[in-house]
């Protein structure tokens, strides 16, 4: 692969990332984005494949953490989630890749796992992501704000299950995504 626009900007994450490339295929093709999301994966599983998925990229978009909070693969502490995200950020920078980190999208898990009470954990993780990005060369993309109800759930008009986005949900966050990535055409974030 060459350099610049002929290399993809790789989106690494879980089912939300996987579906993004399908729902917004035209946007992904037009901007040279590639979705490498694997449904059900936790931050630790994403970390394990991070460098492989980042190979040949011009930059990385990282979105993860909701499956840890949902205890898909058992209980995961907030510290472990933060450590995994920070480790992936280090890997990106060591590889010379600009990195954009998305905030975890809102959810109250509706009728699925409401006993987990995810709203406070999501808000706390997002506060940490904001602080991490402010203190590092990673750029922040806030997906939580345009999607959240006042109570911290995912807006009903952008989801069918309270966790995953519909086409309308991805269309809702696309302006934030493209605005954050716009500098990538000139001078991407990084060291």
N, CA, C and O of each residue as an XYZ file, in Angstrom:
764
protein
N       0.837     -1.197      0.000
C       0.000      0.000      0.000
C       0.869      1.243      0.000
O       2.009      1.233      0.464
N       0.310      2.288     -0.522
C       1.022      3.559     -0.574
C       0.750      4.380      0.646
O       0.608      3.847      1.747
N       0.676      5.672      0.463
C       0.434      6.556      1.595
C      -0.782      7.415      1.329
O      -1.274      7.493      0.203
N      -1.261      8.057      2.379
C      -2.370      8.993      2.257
C      -3.696      8.308      2.027
O      -3.989      7.275      2.629
N      -4.504      8.896      1.142
C      -5.869      8.443      0.919
C      -5.970      7.034      0.340
O      -7.033      6.422      0.441
N      -4.904      6.490     -0.264
C      -5.007      5.131     -0.794
C      -4.895      4.085      0.313
O      -5.102      2.897      0.065
N      -4.566      4.519      1.539
C      -4.593      3.627      2.697
C      -5.863      3.931      3.469
O      -6.265      5.091      3.548
N      -6.505      2.926      4.038
C      -7.771      3.170      4.728
C      -7.603      3.784      6.112
O      -6.574      3.624      6.769
N      -8.626      4.474      6.521
C      -8.761      4.850      7.925
C      -9.579      3.714      8.530
O     -10.741      3.529      8.168
N      -8.994      2.964      9.435
C      -9.595      1.732      9.940
C     -10.394      1.989     11.214
O      -9.895      2.582     12.170
N     -11.624      1.538     11.207
C     -12.513      1.615     12.363
C     -12.427      0.287     13.090
O     -12.797     -0.745     12.529
N     -11.947      0.288     14.325
C     -11.775     -0.929     15.105
C     -12.757     -0.903     16.274
O     -12.840      0.080     17.011
N     -13.495     -1.995     16.429
C     -14.471     -2.051     17.511
C     -15.256     -3.342     17.512
O     -14.751     -4.404     17.148
N     -16.520     -3.224     17.936
C     -17.392     -4.379     18.120
C     -18.528     -4.355     17.100
O     -18.328     -3.913     15.969
N     -19.719     -4.826     17.483
C     -20.847     -4.891     16.546
C     -21.287     -3.517     16.061
O     -21.753     -3.380     14.929
N     -21.145     -2.505     16.900
C     -21.527     -1.156     16.488
C     -20.639     -0.702     15.330
O     -21.120     -0.068     14.391
N     -19.363     -1.020     15.393
C     -18.442     -0.696     14.310
C     -18.715     -1.560     13.084
O     -18.700     -1.059     11.960
N     -18.965     -2.848     13.287
C     -19.235     -3.747     12.160
C     -20.438     -3.275     11.356
O     -20.384     -3.230     10.127
N     -21.519     -2.924     12.040
C     -22.736     -2.485     11.354
C     -22.560     -1.127     10.684
O     -23.200     -0.839      9.673
N     -21.691     -0.297     11.248
C     -21.471      1.049     10.719
C     -21.041      0.996      9.258
O     -21.551      1.750      8.429
N     -20.108      0.109      8.945
C     -19.632     -0.011      7.577
C     -20.717     -0.459      6.619
O     -20.689     -0.104      5.441
N     -21.677     -1.239      7.113
C     -22.784     -1.700      6.274
C     -23.847     -0.616      6.107
O     -24.291     -0.344      4.992
N     -24.251     -0.002      7.213
C     -25.287      1.022      7.144
C     -24.830      2.274      6.388
O     -25.630      2.920      5.710
N     -23.555      2.609      6.506
C     -23.045      3.838      5.879
C     -21.974      3.493      4.836
O     -20.941      4.156      4.750
N     -22.238      2.452      4.051
C     -21.266      1.955      3.068
C     -20.810      3.048      2.099
O     -19.632      3.110      1.748
N     -21.717      3.891      1.673
C     -21.354      4.958      0.735
C     -20.373      5.938      1.376
O     -19.390      6.330      0.748
N     -20.631      6.331      2.612
C     -19.719      7.229      3.336
C     -18.368      6.562      3.528
O     -17.331      7.197      3.339
N     -18.368      5.291      3.901
C     -17.116      4.572      4.117
C     -16.316      4.492      2.815
O     -15.101      4.689      2.826
N     -16.977      4.208      1.707
C     -16.277      4.118      0.415
C     -15.738      5.483     -0.018
O     -14.603      5.586     -0.482
N     -16.541      6.512      0.134
C     -16.158      7.861     -0.301
C     -14.942      8.383      0.473
O     -14.104      9.088     -0.090
N     -14.846      8.039      1.752
C     -13.774      8.579      2.589
C     -12.621      7.604      2.842
O     -11.673      7.936      3.554
N     -12.700      6.423      2.271
C     -11.629      5.453      2.473
C     -11.608      4.887      3.882
O     -10.540      4.690      4.462
N     -12.799      4.623      4.438
C     -12.922      4.016      5.753
C     -13.122      2.510      5.589
O     -13.741      2.064      4.623
N     -12.606      1.743      6.516
C     -12.826      0.302      6.552
C     -13.279     -0.060      7.963
O     -12.639      0.314      8.946
N     -14.402     -0.800      8.055
C     -14.927     -1.223      9.354
C     -14.377     -2.595      9.717
O     -14.596     -3.575      9.006
N     -13.662     -2.649     10.831
C     -13.161     -3.920     11.350
C     -13.725     -4.117     12.759
O     -13.013     -4.074     13.762
N     -15.010     -4.329     12.777
C     -15.697     -4.584     14.030
C     -16.085     -6.047     14.114
O     -16.460     -6.658     13.114
N     -15.994     -6.604     15.308
C     -16.393     -7.986     15.527
C     -17.456     -7.995     16.633
O     -17.170     -7.636     17.775
N     -18.682     -8.407     16.288
C     -19.764     -8.405     17.265
C     -19.407     -9.187     18.530
O     -18.808    -10.261     18.478
N     -19.797     -8.610     19.663
C     -19.629     -9.265     20.953
C     -18.267     -9.102     21.590
O     -18.057     -9.566     22.710
N     -17.326     -8.449     20.902
C     -15.983     -8.366     21.485
C     -15.871     -7.299     22.564
O     -16.474     -6.228     22.482
N     -15.080     -7.628     23.578
C     -14.779     -6.714     24.672
C     -13.514     -5.921     24.337
O     -12.847     -6.199     23.340
N     -13.196     -4.953     25.157
C     -11.992     -4.144     24.920
C     -10.727     -4.997     24.933
O      -9.792     -4.721     24.181
N     -10.683     -6.022     25.772
C      -9.511     -6.901     25.814
C      -9.354     -7.708     24.542
O      -8.239     -7.897     24.058
N     -10.461     -8.186     23.997
C     -10.409     -8.939     22.744
C     -10.027     -8.027     21.577
O      -9.289     -8.433     20.679
N     -10.528     -6.809     21.598
C     -10.183     -5.842     20.558
C      -8.701     -5.481     20.666
O      -8.011     -5.354     19.655
N      -8.222     -5.320     21.889
C      -6.801     -5.026     22.099
C      -5.918     -6.137     21.527
O      -4.866     -5.855     20.955
N      -6.335     -7.387     21.677
C      -5.536     -8.518     21.207
C      -5.361     -8.521     19.692
O      -4.365     -9.043     19.191
N      -6.302     -7.954     18.959
C      -6.201     -7.925     17.499
C      -5.877     -6.541     16.946
O      -5.848     -6.349     15.730
N      -5.638     -5.601     17.810
C      -5.503     -4.203     17.408
C      -4.418     -3.986     16.348
O      -4.695     -3.394     15.304
N      -3.218     -4.443     16.589
C      -2.129     -4.204     15.630
C      -2.372     -4.905     14.297
O      -2.067     -4.358     13.237
N      -2.915     -6.104     14.352
C      -3.229     -6.804     13.106
C      -4.250     -6.011     12.289
O      -4.088     -5.851     11.080
N      -5.292     -5.519     12.941
C      -6.324     -4.771     12.239
C      -5.846     -3.403     11.782
O      -6.368     -2.850     10.813
N      -4.856     -2.855     12.476
C      -4.334     -1.531     12.137
C      -3.316     -1.570     10.996
O      -2.956     -0.525     10.453
N      -2.854     -2.753     10.633
C      -1.813     -2.877      9.603
C      -2.263     -2.225      8.300
O      -3.349     -2.507      7.794
N      -1.418     -1.354      7.769
C      -1.693     -0.688      6.508
C      -2.622      0.502      6.595
O      -2.969      1.085      5.568
N      -3.036      0.879      7.801
C      -3.971      1.995      7.967
C      -3.261      3.341      7.886
O      -2.060      3.441      8.138
N      -4.021      4.373      7.530
C      -3.504      5.744      7.605
C      -3.870      6.381      8.940
O      -3.350      7.437      9.300
N      -4.767      5.728      9.664
C      -5.201      6.187     10.975
C      -6.209      5.200     11.530
O      -6.693      4.319     10.820
N      -6.522      5.361     12.821
C      -7.412      4.433     13.515
C      -8.546      5.198     14.200
O      -8.332      6.245     14.812
N      -9.740      4.654     14.081
C     -10.909      5.105     14.831
C     -11.242      3.968     15.791
O     -11.518      2.852     15.352
N     -11.219      4.236     17.082
C     -11.464      3.212     18.097
C     -12.759      3.493     18.833
O     -12.992      4.604     19.310
N     -13.597      2.472     18.919
C     -14.846      2.567     19.668
C     -15.072      1.239     20.367
O     -15.320      0.224     19.717
N     -14.986      1.245     21.697
C     -15.203     -0.003     22.442
C     -15.549      0.322     23.888
O     -15.445      1.464     24.337
N     -15.966     -0.723     24.604
C     -16.254     -0.586     26.030
C     -17.648     -1.025     26.422
O     -17.866     -1.454     27.554
N     -18.606     -0.924     25.493
C     -19.986     -1.254     25.863
C     -20.142     -2.736     26.188
O     -20.918     -3.091     27.076
N     -19.423     -3.602     25.488
C     -19.561     -5.035     25.776
C     -18.918     -5.420     27.105
O     -19.343     -6.381     27.745
N     -17.898     -4.674     27.520
C     -17.338     -4.891     28.859
C     -18.378     -4.542     29.913
O     -18.599     -5.296     30.860
N     -19.015     -3.381     29.733
C     -20.030     -2.918     30.685
C     -21.224     -3.870     30.693
O     -21.850     -4.076     31.733
N     -21.538     -4.451     29.530
C     -22.652     -5.395     29.423
C     -22.282     -6.782     29.940
O     -23.121     -7.683     29.955
N     -21.038     -6.957     30.361
C     -20.561     -8.232     30.912
C     -20.773     -9.389     29.940
O     -21.150    -10.492     30.337
N     -20.525     -9.117     28.659
C     -20.670    -10.135     27.616
C     -19.780    -11.339     27.898
O     -20.179    -12.481     27.671
N     -18.578    -11.078     28.393
C     -17.621    -12.155     28.657
C     -17.278    -12.212     30.151
O     -16.169    -12.591     30.528
N     -18.244    -11.832     30.994
C     -18.017    -11.785     32.437
C     -17.722    -10.374     32.912
O     -17.569     -9.452     32.110
N     -17.646    -10.219     34.210
C     -17.405     -8.904     34.832
C     -16.029     -8.380     34.460
O     -15.035     -9.102     34.531
N     -15.983     -7.096     34.056
C     -14.736     -6.407     33.723
C     -14.745     -5.083     34.488
O     -15.711     -4.324     34.412
N     -13.681     -4.814     35.215
C     -13.632     -3.572     35.995
C     -13.410     -2.374     35.078
O     -12.906     -2.504     33.963
N     -13.799     -1.209     35.580
C     -13.579      0.028     34.827
C     -12.094      0.251     34.573
O     -11.713      0.744     33.511
N     -11.258     -0.109     35.537
C      -9.813      0.052     35.381
C      -9.289     -0.780     34.214
O      -8.440     -0.314     33.454
N      -9.779     -1.987     34.069
C      -9.338     -2.850     32.967
C      -9.756     -2.255     31.618
O      -8.974     -2.264     30.668
N     -10.972     -1.745     31.533
C     -11.429     -1.117     30.284
C     -10.522      0.066     29.939
O     -10.069      0.202     28.803
N     -10.268      0.911     30.927
C      -9.396      2.084     30.689
C      -7.992      1.644     30.288
O      -7.400      2.217     29.374
N      -7.458      0.630     30.969
C      -6.117      0.134     30.628
C      -6.060     -0.386     29.199
O      -5.072     -0.162     28.499
N      -7.105     -1.075     28.761
C      -7.133     -1.593     27.400
C      -7.171     -0.466     26.373
O      -6.467     -0.518     25.364
N      -7.984      0.543     26.623
C      -8.061      1.677     25.689
C      -6.730      2.425     25.662
O      -6.236      2.774     24.590
N      -6.152      2.670     26.831
C      -4.858      3.361     26.888
C      -3.768      2.564     26.180
O      -2.918      3.137     25.498
N      -3.794      1.235     26.344
C      -2.800      0.385     25.679
C      -2.948      0.460     24.163
O      -1.949      0.507     23.445
N      -4.183      0.472     23.670
C      -4.389      0.582     22.220
C      -3.943      1.943     21.707
O      -3.413      2.052     20.602
N      -4.157      2.979     22.508
C      -3.673      4.306     22.111
C      -2.151      4.300     21.991
O      -1.599      4.839     21.033
N      -1.482      3.696     22.955
C      -0.003      3.605     22.882
C       0.441      2.834     21.643
O       1.386      3.236     20.964
N      -0.233      1.739     21.351
C       0.112      0.947     20.163
C      -0.053      1.771     18.885
O       0.779      1.698     17.981
N      -1.117      2.543     18.820
C      -1.334      3.394     17.638
C      -0.218      4.414     17.490
O       0.327      4.588     16.400
N       0.122      5.087     18.573
C       1.144      6.130     18.501
C       2.523      5.541     18.233
O       3.317      6.130     17.499
N       2.814      4.380     18.823
C       4.099      3.721     18.557
C       4.214      3.305     17.092
O       5.314      3.238     16.543
N       3.076      3.029     16.469
C       3.056      2.666     15.052
C       3.005      3.905     14.154
O       2.993      3.792     12.929
N       2.976      5.086     14.773
C       2.927      6.330     14.008
C       1.565      6.628     13.401
O       1.469      7.353     12.410
N       0.513      6.072     13.990
C      -0.832      6.251     13.447
C      -1.643      7.258     14.248
O      -1.685      7.179     15.476
N      -2.281      8.196     13.579
C      -3.213      9.075     14.288
C      -4.394      8.257     14.801
O      -4.792      7.261     14.196
N      -4.937      8.693     15.915
C      -5.997      7.948     16.579
C      -7.145      8.865     16.973
O      -6.942      9.951     17.515
N      -8.345      8.402     16.686
C      -9.581      9.050     17.125
C     -10.300      8.048     18.016
O     -10.484      6.895     17.628
N     -10.707      8.475     19.199
C     -11.431      7.599     20.118
C     -12.842      8.135     20.289
O     -13.041      9.299     20.637
N     -13.816      7.273     20.040
C     -15.209      7.650     20.208
C     -15.692      7.371     21.614
O     -15.305      6.378     22.229
N     -16.538      8.247     22.118
C     -17.156      7.977     23.409
C     -18.117      6.804     23.260
O     -18.655      6.560     22.181
N     -18.322      6.090     24.348
C     -19.251      4.964     24.356
C     -20.659      5.515     24.175
O     -21.050      6.494     24.812
N     -21.398      4.874     23.306
C     -22.753      5.333     23.023
C     -23.663      5.018     24.210
O     -23.434      4.050     24.934
N     -24.688      5.834     24.402
C     -25.556      5.647     25.570
C     -26.368      4.359     25.488
O     -26.660      3.858     24.402
N     -26.721      3.840     26.643
C     -27.634      2.699     26.739
C     -28.034      2.513     28.193
O     -27.262      2.786     29.112
N     -29.258      2.042     28.375
C     -29.654      1.591     29.710
C     -29.939      0.095     29.659
O     -30.452     -0.480     30.620
N     -29.601     -0.539     28.519
C     -29.780     -1.960     28.232
C     -31.245     -2.378     28.248
O     -31.555     -3.566     28.158
N     -32.151     -1.400     28.363
C     -33.581     -1.669     28.244
C     -34.024     -2.936     28.942
O     -33.744     -3.137     30.124
N     -34.713     -3.789     28.208
C     -35.205     -5.033     28.780
C     -34.180     -6.147     28.766
O     -34.469     -7.263     29.199
N     -32.973     -5.857     28.268
C     -31.974     -6.908     28.108
C     -31.235     -7.207     29.411
O     -31.326     -8.323     29.923
N     -30.497     -6.220     29.964
C     -29.749     -6.416     31.215
C     -29.865     -5.169     32.107
O     -28.842     -4.623     32.522
N     -31.075     -4.715     32.407
C     -31.224     -3.492     33.189
C     -30.616     -3.572     34.582
O     -30.299     -2.541     35.177
N     -30.449     -4.785     35.114
C     -29.853     -4.928     36.454
C     -28.413     -4.445     36.507
O     -27.884     -4.199     37.591
N     -27.776     -4.307     35.363
C     -26.383     -3.847     35.341
C     -26.267     -2.335     35.530
O     -25.186     -1.831     35.836
N     -27.356     -1.621     35.352
C     -27.367     -0.163     35.587
C     -26.188      0.510     34.870
O     -25.322      1.081     35.533
N     -26.136      0.455     33.543
C     -24.963      0.896     32.805
C     -24.791      2.399     32.656
O     -23.692      2.856     32.343
N     -25.832      3.174     32.869
C     -25.763      4.609     32.571
C     -24.606      5.292     33.299
O     -23.837      6.026     32.680
N     -24.476      5.060     34.599
C     -23.406      5.712     35.373
C     -22.029      5.231     34.916
O     -21.095      6.027     34.826
N     -21.897      3.937     34.628
C     -20.600      3.414     34.166
C     -20.229      3.990     32.802
O     -19.068      4.326     32.565
N     -21.196      4.105     31.918
C     -20.931      4.685     30.595
C     -20.488      6.137     30.752
O     -19.518      6.566     30.128
N     -21.197      6.885     31.582
C     -20.814      8.299     31.794
C     -19.417      8.411     32.390
O     -18.642      9.279     31.987
N     -19.086      7.551     33.338
C     -17.754      7.583     33.961
C     -16.675      7.207     32.960
O     -15.624      7.847     32.921
N     -16.913      6.181     32.148
C     -15.931      5.790     31.140
C     -15.753      6.905     30.117
O     -14.633      7.183     29.689
N     -16.844      7.539     29.725
C     -16.739      8.638     28.770
C     -15.979      9.833     29.345
O     -15.241     10.507     28.627
N     -16.159     10.089     30.624
C     -15.388     11.171     31.267
C     -13.897     10.831     31.223
O     -13.065     11.700     30.966
N     -13.567      9.568     31.475
C     -12.169      9.157     31.396
C     -11.642      9.269     29.960
O     -10.524      9.743     29.753
N     -12.428      8.841     28.970
C     -12.010      8.946     27.560
C     -11.739     10.402     27.201
O     -10.743     10.706     26.543
N     -12.620     11.303     27.631
C     -12.410     12.736     27.354
C     -11.086     13.217     27.968
O     -10.308     13.909     27.312
N     -10.842     12.847     29.219
C      -9.612     13.269     29.903
C      -8.387     12.645     29.239
O      -7.363     13.310     29.081
N      -8.482     11.382     28.853
C      -7.362     10.707     28.190
C      -7.023     11.399     26.873
O      -5.854     11.646     26.576
N      -8.040     11.705     26.095
C      -7.804     12.385     24.813
C      -7.217     13.777     25.034
O      -6.330     14.200     24.293
N      -7.701     14.484     26.039
C      -7.193     15.834     26.323
C      -5.729     15.803     26.739
O      -4.991     16.755     26.488
N      -5.306     14.708     27.376
C      -3.932     14.611     27.877
C      -2.996     13.901     26.903
O      -1.805     13.763     27.181
N      -3.519     13.455     25.775
C      -2.697     12.713     24.816
C      -2.904     13.281     23.418
O      -3.568     14.302     23.237
N      -2.331     12.612     22.450
C      -2.470     13.053     21.067
C      -3.709     12.471     20.390
O      -3.962     12.757     19.220
N      -4.482     11.662     21.110
C      -5.709     11.105     20.530
C      -6.760     12.203     20.417
O      -6.845     13.095     21.261
N      -7.548     12.117     19.368
C      -8.658     13.062     19.182
C      -9.948     12.398     19.650
O     -10.151     11.201     19.448
N     -10.806     13.178     20.269
C     -12.075     12.691     20.803
C     -13.188     12.915     19.788
O     -13.237     13.947     19.120
N     -14.084     11.931     19.682
C     -15.337     12.118     18.942
C     -16.463     11.772     19.907
O     -16.544     10.644     20.395
N     -17.334     12.743     20.182
C     -18.416     12.538     21.147
C     -19.649     11.995     20.434
O     -20.342     12.728     19.730
N     -19.915     10.716     20.620
C     -21.113     10.096     20.060
C     -22.234     10.020     21.088
O     -23.398      9.835     20.732
N     -21.888     10.160     22.348
C     -22.886     10.033     23.413
C     -23.900     11.173     23.356
O     -25.107     10.930     23.377
N     -23.424     12.396     23.284
C     -24.307     13.566     23.372
C     -25.430     13.567     22.332
O     -26.585     13.769     22.705
N     -25.143     13.350     21.047
C     -26.251     13.417     20.086
C     -27.219     12.236     20.134
O     -28.273     12.278     19.501
N     -26.873     11.186     20.878
C     -27.703      9.982     20.897
C     -28.449      9.752     22.198
O     -29.354      8.919     22.243
N     -28.095     10.468     23.261
C     -28.614     10.164     24.600
C     -29.915     10.891     24.924
O     -30.133     12.034     24.522
N     -30.772     10.189     25.665
C     -31.918     10.837     26.291
C     -31.405     11.542     27.549
O     -30.249     11.364     27.932
N     -32.247     12.326     28.179
C     -31.849     13.000     29.416
C     -31.473     11.987     30.501
O     -30.639     12.282     31.358
N     -32.075     10.805     30.472
C     -31.802      9.776     31.475
C     -30.561      8.951     31.144
O     -30.134      8.130     31.955
N     -29.980      9.158     29.968
C     -28.766      8.431     29.600
C     -28.991      7.190     28.767
O     -28.050      6.435     28.519
N     -30.216      6.962     28.330
C     -30.502      5.828     27.444
C     -30.260      6.247     26.000
O     -30.068      7.429     25.712
N     -30.269      5.286     25.110
C     -30.174      5.560     23.687
C     -31.548      6.026     23.212
O     -32.562      5.393     23.506
N     -31.574      7.147     22.469
C     -32.852      7.689     21.994
C     -33.628      6.623     21.209
O     -33.042      5.941     20.368
N     -34.918      6.469     21.464
C     -35.702      5.425     20.801
C     -35.774      5.573     19.282
O     -35.993      4.588     18.578
N     -35.594      6.788     18.770
C     -35.685      6.998     17.324
C     -34.414      6.575     16.576
O     -34.381      6.637     15.347
N     -33.364      6.146     17.298
C     -32.107      5.759     16.649
C     -31.718      4.308     16.959
O     -30.594      3.889     16.679
N     -32.650      3.546     17.536
C     -32.359      2.160     17.913
C     -33.634      1.330     17.881
O     -34.743      1.854     17.990
N     -33.451      0.030     17.730
C     -34.597     -0.879     17.854
C     -34.490     -1.728     19.113
O     -35.484     -2.283     19.580
N     -33.267     -1.830     19.667
C     -33.070     -2.695     20.831
C     -32.473     -1.988     22.047
O     -32.212     -2.627     23.066
N     -32.257     -0.681     21.950
C     -31.706      0.071     23.073
C     -30.195      0.016     23.190
O     -29.621      0.629     24.090
N     -29.536     -0.714     22.285
C     -28.080     -0.852     22.319
C     -27.461     -0.528     20.966
O     -26.522      0.263     20.876
N     -27.996     -1.147     19.910
C     -27.427     -0.980     18.569
C     -28.129      0.139     17.814
O     -29.313      0.400     18.030
N     -27.392      0.797     16.928
C     -27.949      1.878     16.142
C     -28.645      1.356     14.891
O     -28.262      0.335     14.321
N     -29.669      2.082     14.485
C     -30.317      1.857     13.199
C     -29.619      2.763     12.177
O     -28.690      3.496     12.518
N     -30.070      2.707     10.940
C     -29.533      3.598      9.912
C     -29.679      5.053     10.358
O     -28.786      5.867     10.125
N     -30.802      5.380     10.998
C     -31.024      6.749     11.476
C     -30.007      7.124     12.555
O     -29.581      8.276     12.635
N     -29.623      6.162     13.376
C     -28.624      6.430     14.409
C     -27.269      6.754     13.819
O     -26.612      7.703     14.245
N     -26.849      5.970     12.840
C     -25.549      6.236     12.202
C     -25.585      7.566     11.450
O     -24.594      8.296     11.436
N     -26.722      7.887     10.825
C     -26.847      9.179     10.145
C     -26.767     10.326     11.153
O     -26.251     11.399     10.838
N     -27.277     10.100     12.362
C     -27.250     11.130     13.411
C     -25.822     11.458     13.842
O     -25.510     12.621     14.099
N     -24.954     10.455     13.926
C     -23.585     10.705     14.403
C     -22.589     10.989     13.285
O     -21.456     11.387     13.553
N     -22.998     10.791     12.046
C     -22.061     11.015     10.943
C     -21.500     12.437     10.899
O     -20.307     12.589     10.637
N     -22.295     13.493     11.142
C     -21.704     14.836     11.137
C     -20.576     15.000     12.168
O     -19.564     15.638     11.876
N     -20.742     14.431     13.369
C     -19.685     14.521     14.386
C     -18.443     13.784     13.921
O     -17.323     14.262     14.100
N     -18.645     12.618     13.321
C     -17.536     11.835     12.802
C     -16.766     12.610     11.735
O     -15.548     12.765     11.830
N     -17.470     13.087     10.736
C     -16.803     13.762      9.616
C     -16.143     15.070     10.045
O     -15.081     15.427      9.536
N     -16.765     15.778     10.973
C     -16.144     17.015     11.477
C     -14.849     16.711     12.206
O     -13.863     17.432     12.052
N     -14.844     15.645     13.000
C     -13.632     15.286     13.752
C     -12.528     14.789     12.829
O     -11.348     15.028     13.085
N     -12.908     14.100     11.758
C     -11.917     13.546     10.846
C     -11.477     14.527      9.774
O     -10.484     14.272      9.092
N     -12.177     15.639      9.600
C     -11.840     16.598      8.549
C     -10.393     17.023      8.547
O      -9.800     17.117      7.472
N      -9.784     17.289      9.706
C      -8.367     17.659      9.697
C      -7.442     16.542      9.187
O      -6.279     16.796      8.876
N      -7.953     15.317      9.103
C      -7.107     14.189      8.673
C      -6.635     14.348      7.231
O      -5.597     13.809      6.846
N      -7.394     15.083      6.449
C      -6.986     15.296      5.062
C      -5.777     16.217      4.975
O      -4.985     16.132      4.037
N      -5.643     17.092      5.958
C      -4.514     18.026      5.951
C      -3.428     17.564      6.906
O      -2.325     17.220      6.482
N      -3.738     17.555      8.190
C      -2.728     17.185      9.208
C      -3.424     16.419     10.319
O      -3.971     17.040     11.231
N      -3.423     15.075     10.275
C      -4.096     14.292     11.308
C      -3.464     14.482     12.684
O      -2.296     14.853     12.793
N      -4.256     14.222     13.746
C      -3.681     14.312     15.070
C      -2.599     13.280     15.245
O      -2.561     12.282     14.526
N      -1.749     13.504     16.163
C      -0.640     12.590     16.414
C       0.552     13.370     16.923
O       0.491     14.585     17.112
N       1.602     12.671     17.134
C       2.782     13.323     17.691
C       3.671     13.854     16.612
O       4.715     14.437     16.903
